[in-house]
Amino acid sequence: MRAVVINNAMIIRSISKLKQISTQYPSPTIAVSLAVLCLFLGLSTGFWLLFRLFYIIAIAIPLLYLWTRSMIKSLDVEISRETQRAAQGQSIRGFITLRSKSILPKIWLELSDQSTIPAHTSNRTITLPSKGTTIWSYNTEALLRGLYTLGPLTVTATDPFGFFKFSRTFGSESSVLIYPHTPELTYFHTPSSNLPGEGHFRKRSHNITPNIFGLRDYIPGDAFNRIHWPSTAKKNRVIVKDFEIDPSSEIWLLLDFNKTHHTGINLNSTAEISAQICAGLARYFIQSNRSVGLAFFDDSMKVDKPEKGNSHFTRILESLALAKAIGPVAIENLILEQSSKFGRHSTVIAITPSTNTQWVTELKSLHNRGVQVTAITLTANSFGEAISSNNVHKSLEQNGLPYYEITSDTKLNDALSTKISRKSKPIIGDQL
C-alpha cells in the first residue's frame, strides 16, 4: 500500500514537472510531441518519412538549445551613463559596449535598456561576429521634469524558430534627474516700497559681510582679516575694508501644487508652466544676489529657506524637479501657513492657476501687513479647464495687487520681463 502511495506521489510530481516544462517551453514541447507521434506512427506503418521527421526533430531540438544557450554566454557588457542630471530640452547621453569572447557568432541578440524616461529608445537587435564588438549609443531628449531610472540592461538570445529564449541582466538601475526649463528673464517687476534692496540703502557694519562699503586707513583694533592687501602694497600703508549691511530683501516663491487646480497635459499643463516660472524667477533673483525661498505642498510641505548662491539655486531646481501636482492643500492655506515667515521687507510671489478668489484675500492680508506681494496667475481655461479666471483678475485689480496673467501660448521670457502697474493688467508686447 505504501509503495502504491509513493508511486502515485512520483507520478504526480512528474506530471507537475512536465506541465512546468511545457509552460516554459511551449514550442519545443509541441515539437517533441510531434516527434514522438511520428515515431509511433512510423513503427505502426513502417513509412520512412515519419522516421526521418523523428530524427530531424530529435537532433535539432538539443542543438538549438545548446546554440541558444551559448549565445548568451561569453559576453562582456560595459555600460556608461554620461548624464545623471539634465534640464528640459537637453540630451541624456550614454553608450553600451558589448564584446563577444566566443568564436561562434551571436545572432539576433535583443537588447532592452529598461527606462522610465519618456521617449527613450530602449530596445534594439544586434548581431556580434566571432569575438566581435559593437557599441550602442543613445541620445534621448529630456522632455518632462522628474526623477527617472535607466537600466539595468537585459540581453536576450533566441533561436531562429523561437523555441528557446535565454536572458542575462547587466549593470544596475541608475537615476536621472530632469530639471524644469528655466526661462532667462531680463527683468522682473517687484514693488519697491519698503524694500531696502531696491533703493540706495547703505549702512556700515562692524561685522564682516559679503558687501564691501569702501576702503579706509587702518585704525588700531581693526582685525587683520579686514586688511585689503593689494591697496596696502600699492599705497605703502595699511588699508582696510569697510563692510555694509546686506541690503537685499527676501524673495519668497509660493507655488500652488493643489491637485484640483491644475489642468493640461505634459508640457502644455499648468503644473509644468508653474515650475518653469518658479525656476526662472529663482534664477533671476539669485543672479541679482537676492535671497530666495521656495514653499509648496505636494504630498507634504516642502520649504527651501531663503538663501543666496548657485548651490541654493540647484537645491531649488531639485525641489521643482521632484514636485508633483498632487497636493491636497489650496494656495490660500499655503499662504496662511507660511505667513509667519514673512516680514515687512519680504516679497511674496504667488504662482497659481486657482480660480478661487480666497487666495487673493490672503495675499491682500499680507500686503496690509507691509509685505510686498505679486501674483502670477495661469489662466486655467486656456489650458483646457472650463472655469474662467476672470473673477480672480477682477479681484486682484479691485484689491490693487500687481499680477501677471499667463496663458498656454505665453512666451514666459517676454511676459515676465514686462513692467506691470499695481491696478491694471500687464501690458505685454506679445499677445498673451
C-alpha positions as CSV (number, residue, x, y, z in Angstrom):
1,M,0.0,0.0,0.0
2,R,2.8,2.4,0.9
3,A,4.6,1.6,-2.4
4,V,1.5,2.5,-4.3
5,V,1.2,5.8,-2.5
6,I,4.9,6.6,-3.2
7,N,4.4,5.7,-6.9
8,N,1.3,7.9,-7.1
9,A,3.3,10.8,-5.5
10,M,6.1,10.4,-8.0
11,I,3.7,10.3,-10.9
12,I,2.0,13.5,-9.6
13,R,5.4,15.2,-9.3
14,S,6.4,14.1,-12.8
15,I,3.2,15.4,-14.3
16,S,3.6,18.7,-12.4
17,K,7.2,19.0,-13.8
18,L,6.1,18.2,-17.3
19,K,3.4,20.9,-17.0
20,Q,6.1,23.4,-15.8
21,I,8.4,22.5,-18.7
22,S,5.6,22.7,-21.3
23,T,4.6,26.1,-19.9
24,Q,8.2,27.4,-20.0
25,Y,9.0,25.9,-23.4
26,P,5.7,25.5,-25.3
27,S,7.2,25.3,-28.8
28,P,9.8,22.6,-28.0
29,T,7.1,20.7,-26.2
30,I,4.9,20.7,-29.3
31,A,7.9,19.7,-31.4
32,V,8.8,16.8,-29.1
33,S,5.2,15.7,-29.0
34,L,5.2,15.7,-32.8
35,A,8.5,13.7,-32.9
36,V,7.0,11.0,-30.5
37,L,3.9,10.9,-32.6
38,C,6.0,10.4,-35.8
39,L,7.9,7.6,-34.1
40,F,4.8,5.7,-33.1
41,L,3.2,6.1,-36.5
42,G,6.4,5.1,-38.2
43,L,6.6,1.9,-36.1
44,S,2.9,1.2,-36.8
45,T,3.0,1.9,-40.6
46,G,6.7,1.5,-41.5
47,F,6.6,4.7,-43.5
48,W,10.2,6.0,-43.8
49,L,9.3,9.7,-43.9
50,L,7.9,9.6,-40.4
51,F,11.2,8.2,-39.1
52,R,13.2,10.9,-40.8
53,L,11.0,13.6,-39.3
54,F,11.6,12.0,-35.9
55,Y,15.4,12.0,-36.4
56,I,15.4,15.6,-37.6
57,I,13.4,16.9,-34.6
58,A,15.4,14.7,-32.1
59,I,18.7,16.2,-33.4
60,A,17.5,19.8,-34.0
61,I,16.0,20.4,-30.5
62,P,19.1,19.7,-28.5
63,L,21.3,21.6,-31.0
64,L,19.1,24.7,-30.9
65,Y,19.1,24.6,-27.1
66,L,22.9,24.4,-26.8
67,W,23.4,27.0,-29.5
68,T,21.0,29.5,-28.0
69,R,22.5,28.9,-24.5
70,S,26.0,29.5,-25.9
71,M,25.0,32.9,-27.4
72,I,24.2,34.4,-24.0
73,K,27.5,33.2,-22.6
74,S,31.0,34.6,-23.1
75,L,29.5,38.1,-23.3
76,D,31.0,41.2,-21.7
77,V,28.9,44.4,-21.4
78,E,30.2,47.8,-20.4
79,I,27.6,50.5,-19.6
80,S,28.5,54.2,-19.4
81,R,25.8,56.6,-18.2
82,E,27.2,60.1,-19.1
83,T,24.2,62.1,-17.9
84,Q,22.8,62.0,-14.4
85,R,21.2,65.4,-14.4
86,A,19.7,67.5,-17.2
87,A,17.3,70.3,-17.9
88,Q,14.3,70.1,-20.1
89,G,15.4,70.2,-23.7
90,Q,18.9,68.9,-23.0
91,S,20.1,65.5,-24.0
92,I,20.6,62.4,-21.9
93,R,23.6,60.6,-23.3
94,G,25.4,57.3,-22.7
95,F,26.7,54.2,-24.5
96,I,26.7,50.5,-24.1
97,T,29.6,48.3,-25.3
98,L,29.1,44.6,-26.0
99,R,32.0,42.2,-26.6
100,S,31.9,38.6,-27.6
101,K,34.6,36.3,-26.3
102,S,33.2,33.3,-28.3
103,I,34.5,32.1,-31.7
104,L,30.8,31.4,-32.6
105,P,28.8,34.4,-33.9
106,K,26.0,35.7,-31.8
107,I,22.9,36.3,-33.9
108,W,19.8,38.2,-33.1
109,L,20.7,39.4,-29.6
110,E,17.8,41.5,-28.3
111,L,18.9,44.4,-26.0
112,S,16.4,46.0,-23.7
113,D,17.6,49.0,-21.7
114,Q,14.9,49.4,-19.2
115,S,13.9,53.0,-18.5
116,T,11.1,55.2,-17.3
117,I,12.3,58.2,-19.3
118,P,9.7,59.3,-21.8
119,A,10.7,58.8,-25.5
120,H,13.8,56.8,-24.6
121,T,14.6,54.1,-27.2
122,S,15.1,51.1,-25.1
123,N,15.1,48.1,-27.5
124,R,17.5,47.1,-30.2
125,T,18.6,43.9,-32.0
126,I,22.2,43.3,-32.8
127,T,24.5,40.6,-34.3
128,L,28.0,40.0,-33.0
129,P,30.6,38.3,-35.2
130,S,33.2,35.9,-33.9
131,K,34.9,37.8,-31.0
132,G,33.3,41.0,-32.2
133,T,32.5,44.3,-30.5
134,T,29.6,46.7,-31.0
135,I,28.7,50.0,-29.4
136,W,25.1,51.2,-28.9
137,S,25.0,54.9,-28.0
138,Y,21.8,56.7,-27.0
139,N,20.9,60.3,-27.1
140,T,17.4,61.0,-25.6
141,E,15.9,64.4,-25.2
142,A,14.8,65.3,-21.7
143,L,11.1,66.1,-22.2
144,L,9.5,66.2,-18.8
145,R,10.9,67.2,-15.4
146,G,11.1,64.5,-12.7
147,L,13.2,61.6,-11.4
148,Y,13.6,58.7,-13.8
149,T,15.5,55.5,-13.9
150,L,17.8,53.9,-16.5
151,G,18.8,50.2,-16.5
152,P,19.6,47.5,-15.9
153,L,20.3,46.2,-19.4
154,T,18.7,42.9,-20.4
155,V,20.3,40.8,-23.2
156,T,18.1,38.1,-24.7
157,A,19.2,35.3,-27.1
158,T,16.6,33.5,-29.2
159,D,17.0,30.7,-31.8
160,P,15.6,31.4,-35.3
161,F,12.5,29.3,-34.6
162,G,11.7,30.9,-31.3
163,F,12.0,27.6,-29.4
164,F,14.3,28.7,-26.7
165,K,15.0,32.1,-25.1
166,F,17.7,32.9,-22.5
167,S,18.3,36.2,-20.9
168,R,21.0,37.9,-18.8
169,T,21.0,41.2,-16.9
170,F,23.9,43.6,-16.9
171,G,24.5,46.7,-14.8
172,S,22.2,48.2,-12.2
173,E,19.5,50.8,-12.1
174,S,20.7,54.4,-12.2
175,S,18.8,57.6,-11.6
176,V,18.4,60.6,-13.9
177,L,17.0,63.9,-12.5
178,I,15.5,66.3,-15.1
179,Y,15.2,69.9,-14.0
180,P,12.4,72.2,-15.3
181,H,13.2,74.5,-18.2
182,T,14.5,77.8,-16.8
183,P,13.5,80.9,-18.8
184,E,16.1,83.6,-18.8
185,L,14.5,86.8,-17.6
186,T,16.0,90.2,-18.3
187,Y,13.7,92.0,-15.8
188,F,11.0,91.2,-13.3
189,H,9.0,93.9,-11.6
190,T,8.8,93.8,-7.8
191,P,7.2,96.5,-5.7
192,S,9.8,98.9,-4.4
193,S,8.3,100.5,-1.3
194,N,9.9,99.4,1.9
195,L,12.4,97.2,0.0
196,P,15.8,98.4,1.1
197,G,17.4,96.2,-1.6
198,E,15.9,98.2,-4.4
199,G,16.9,101.7,-3.3
200,H,20.2,103.2,-2.2
201,F,20.0,101.9,1.3
202,R,23.6,101.6,2.7
203,K,24.7,101.2,6.3
204,R,28.1,100.5,7.6
205,S,28.6,97.3,9.6
206,H,31.2,96.5,12.2
207,N,30.9,92.8,11.2
208,I,32.3,91.2,8.1
209,T,29.6,90.8,5.4
210,P,29.7,89.9,1.7
211,N,29.2,93.6,0.8
212,I,32.2,96.0,0.8
213,F,31.3,99.6,1.6
214,G,34.7,101.1,0.8
215,L,38.4,101.3,1.8
216,R,40.0,103.4,4.6
217,D,43.2,103.7,6.6
218,Y,44.0,101.2,9.3
219,I,42.8,102.1,12.8
220,P,44.3,100.3,15.9
221,G,41.9,97.5,16.8
222,D,41.0,96.5,13.2
223,A,41.1,92.8,12.6
224,F,43.9,91.6,10.2
225,N,41.3,89.8,8.0
226,R,39.9,93.3,7.1
227,I,43.2,94.3,5.5
228,H,43.0,94.9,1.8
229,W,46.4,93.7,0.7
230,P,46.5,95.0,-2.9
231,S,45.8,98.6,-1.8
232,T,48.2,98.2,1.2
233,A,51.0,97.2,-1.2
234,K,50.2,100.0,-3.7
235,K,49.9,102.9,-1.1
236,N,52.7,101.6,1.2
237,R,50.4,101.9,4.2
238,V,47.8,99.6,5.8
239,I,44.4,99.9,4.1
240,V,41.4,98.0,5.5
241,K,37.9,97.2,4.1
242,D,34.7,98.7,5.4
243,F,31.6,96.5,5.2
244,E,27.9,97.3,4.9
245,I,24.7,95.5,5.9
246,D,23.3,93.3,3.2
247,P,20.6,95.5,1.6
248,S,18.8,92.6,-0.1
249,S,15.3,91.6,1.0
250,E,14.0,88.1,1.0
251,I,12.1,86.8,-2.0
252,W,9.5,84.0,-1.3
253,L,8.1,81.9,-4.1
254,L,4.8,80.2,-3.2
255,L,3.9,77.5,-5.7
256,D,0.4,76.1,-5.9
257,F,0.5,72.3,-6.5
258,N,-3.0,71.6,-5.4
259,K,-4.3,68.7,-7.5
260,T,-7.7,70.2,-8.1
261,H,-6.3,73.5,-9.5
262,H,-4.1,72.1,-12.3
263,T,-5.1,71.1,-15.8
264,G,-3.4,70.4,-19.2
265,I,-1.2,67.5,-20.4
266,N,2.5,67.1,-20.1
267,L,4.4,70.2,-21.3
268,N,1.2,72.1,-22.0
269,S,0.0,71.9,-18.5
270,T,-0.3,74.5,-15.7
271,A,1.9,72.3,-13.4
272,E,4.8,72.3,-15.9
273,I,4.5,76.0,-16.7
274,S,4.3,76.9,-13.0
275,A,7.5,75.0,-12.3
276,Q,9.2,76.8,-15.2
277,I,8.1,80.2,-14.0
278,C,9.3,79.4,-10.5
279,A,12.7,78.2,-11.9
280,G,13.0,81.4,-14.0
281,L,12.3,83.7,-11.1
282,A,14.7,81.8,-8.8
283,R,17.5,82.2,-11.4
284,Y,16.8,85.9,-11.9
285,F,16.8,86.8,-8.2
286,I,19.8,84.7,-7.3
287,Q,21.8,86.2,-10.2
288,S,20.8,89.6,-8.6
289,N,22.3,88.4,-5.3
290,R,18.9,88.2,-3.6
291,S,17.9,85.6,-1.0
292,V,15.2,83.3,-2.5
293,G,13.0,80.9,-0.6
294,L,10.5,78.4,-2.0
295,A,7.4,76.8,-0.5
296,F,4.9,74.4,-1.9
297,F,2.8,71.4,-0.8
298,D,2.5,68.2,-2.9
299,D,2.5,65.0,-0.8
300,S,3.8,67.1,2.2
301,M,5.0,70.6,2.9
302,K,8.3,71.4,1.2
303,V,10.2,74.6,2.2
304,D,13.6,75.8,1.0
305,K,14.6,78.7,3.3
306,P,15.8,81.9,1.6
307,E,19.5,81.7,0.7
308,K,21.8,83.0,-2.0
309,G,24.2,81.4,-4.4
310,N,24.3,78.9,-7.2
311,S,24.3,75.9,-4.8
312,H,20.9,77.1,-3.4
313,F,19.6,77.6,-6.9
314,T,20.5,74.0,-7.6
315,R,18.6,72.9,-4.5
316,I,15.5,74.8,-5.7
317,L,15.8,73.1,-9.1
318,E,15.9,69.8,-7.4
319,S,12.8,70.6,-5.4
320,L,11.0,71.7,-8.5
321,A,12.1,68.6,-10.5
322,L,10.6,66.3,-7.9
323,A,7.4,68.3,-7.2
324,K,4.1,66.9,-8.4
325,A,0.7,68.5,-8.6
326,I,-0.9,66.0,-6.2
327,G,-1.2,68.2,-3.1
328,P,-4.4,68.5,-1.0
329,V,-3.6,72.0,0.3
330,A,-5.1,75.0,-1.5
331,I,-2.9,78.1,-2.2
332,E,-4.8,80.2,0.3
333,N,-3.9,77.7,3.0
334,L,-0.3,77.7,1.9
335,I,-0.1,81.5,2.2
336,L,-1.7,81.4,5.6
337,E,0.6,78.6,6.8
338,Q,3.7,80.4,5.7
339,S,2.6,83.9,6.6
340,S,4.6,84.0,9.9
341,K,7.9,83.8,7.9
342,F,7.2,87.0,6.0
343,G,8.3,90.4,7.4
344,R,7.9,94.0,6.2
345,H,11.0,93.6,4.0
346,S,9.8,90.4,2.4
347,T,8.5,90.0,-1.1
348,V,6.0,87.2,-1.7
349,I,5.3,85.9,-5.3
350,A,2.3,83.6,-5.5
351,I,2.1,81.3,-8.6
352,T,-1.2,79.6,-9.1
353,P,-3.9,78.6,-11.6
354,S,-6.6,78.7,-8.9
355,T,-9.9,80.3,-9.8
356,N,-10.9,80.7,-6.2
357,T,-10.6,84.3,-5.0
358,Q,-9.9,83.3,-1.4
359,W,-6.2,83.3,-2.0
360,V,-6.4,86.9,-3.2
361,T,-7.9,87.8,0.2
362,E,-5.0,86.1,1.9
363,L,-2.5,87.9,-0.3
364,K,-4.2,91.2,0.4
365,S,-3.8,90.5,4.2
366,L,0.0,90.1,3.7
367,H,0.0,93.4,1.8
368,N,-1.8,95.1,4.6
369,R,0.9,93.9,7.0
370,G,3.6,95.6,4.8
371,V,4.7,92.5,2.9
372,Q,5.3,93.2,-0.8
373,V,3.2,90.9,-2.9
374,T,2.9,89.9,-6.6
375,A,0.7,87.3,-8.2
376,I,1.3,85.2,-11.3
377,T,-1.9,83.7,-12.5
378,L,-2.2,80.9,-15.0
379,T,-5.4,81.2,-17.0
380,A,-6.8,77.7,-16.5
381,N,-9.3,77.8,-19.3
382,S,-6.6,78.4,-21.9
383,F,-5.1,75.0,-20.8
384,G,-8.4,73.2,-21.2
385,E,-10.2,74.0,-17.9
386,A,-13.8,75.1,-18.3
387,I,-13.8,77.6,-15.4
388,S,-12.7,81.1,-16.3
389,S,-10.1,83.1,-14.3
390,N,-11.7,86.5,-14.9
391,N,-13.1,86.7,-11.4
392,V,-9.6,86.2,-10.0
393,H,-8.2,89.0,-12.2
394,K,-11.0,91.3,-11.2
395,S,-10.4,90.6,-7.5
396,L,-6.7,91.3,-7.9
397,E,-7.4,94.6,-9.6
398,Q,-10.0,95.6,-7.0
399,N,-7.5,95.0,-4.3
400,G,-4.8,96.9,-6.1
401,L,-2.4,93.9,-6.2
402,P,0.1,93.6,-9.1
403,Y,-0.2,90.5,-11.2
404,Y,0.9,88.7,-14.4
405,E,-1.5,86.7,-16.5
406,I,0.0,83.6,-18.2
407,T,-1.9,81.6,-20.8
408,S,-1.0,78.4,-22.6
409,D,0.7,80.3,-25.5
410,T,2.5,82.9,-23.5
411,K,6.2,83.4,-24.1
412,L,7.5,83.4,-20.5
413,N,10.7,85.4,-21.2
414,D,8.7,88.3,-22.7
415,A,5.8,88.2,-20.4
416,L,7.6,88.1,-17.1
417,S,10.2,90.7,-18.2
418,T,7.4,93.4,-18.7
419,K,6.6,96.1,-16.2
420,I,3.2,95.9,-14.6
421,S,1.1,98.5,-12.7
422,R,-0.5,98.0,-9.4
423,K,-4.1,98.4,-10.6
424,S,-4.1,97.0,-14.1
425,K,-3.2,94.1,-16.1
426,P,0.4,93.9,-17.5
427,I,0.8,95.3,-21.0
428,I,2.8,92.8,-22.9
429,G,4.4,93.1,-26.3
430,D,3.4,89.7,-27.4
431,Q,-0.2,88.9,-27.0
432,L,-0.9,86.7,-24.1
